[in-house]
Amino acid sequence: MRHYVPKGTFKSHGHFNKVYVTGPTTSEHALVVTQQGADIVASALNTTVYMPDFFEPHGPFPIEKFPPQTDEDKNQLQEFFGGTANPAENTAKLVAFGRVLKEGGAKRVGGKVTVSAGGENTPFDAVSIVHPAMLSAEDANKLTVPLGMYISGDEPVDEYNKIIDVLSKKPFASQCDYKNYTNMFHGWAAARGDLNNADNKREYEDVYKRLVEYFKKTLV
């Protein structure tokens, strides 16, 4: 996110060398999220929030190359998701990190993370996704905890609707929350967001308000 000054600090935690931590250190609740969102949620819920660096030691895909325009950039993005950002490997890292938080005394743990981390034997009590890169109704079928889902106009609406249908049949259906921000783009609430743009700022504030209310309902 442009022009933003983080409020937390970086520490080693669990299996990660670099984890952004913000919020009170005495909280019995914990969340795993992205950086600026971490500060917002930590402040609103008065809870400790963690952001592991899943891309260490190689770093994220260059923002100036997304969305990819050339064949070379497209190939690099495929390599990124096949290696550093491999979904299965990072889901395993995330679940392990959640267990570390539970073992460290966090009574309830949530995450603004992938749906895959909310399946059987998850350490998380709730999960959510904002403009996710890979929507999957198949993953949603495996959910054992509530889901907050907030997509942009760049994500597949058919898959979004399938997931809503899946959620409606879950025993925790009333705890789930979702919204389609059709006027926004992939990344509007994260690194590609521009809070100097009035529309982006309005929807950015809206989605984080929804996230706060969602986690109040599912964690606090």
Secondary structure by P-SEA (a helix, b strand, c coil): cccccccbbbbbcccccbbbbbccccccbbbbbcaaaaaaaaaaacbbbbbcccccccccccccccccccaaaaaaaaaaaaccccaaaaaaaaaaaaaaaaaacccbbbccccccccccccccccccccccccccaaaaaaccbbbbbbbcccccaaaaaaaaaaaaaccccccbbbbbcccccccccccccccccaaaaaaaaaaaaaaaaaaaaccc
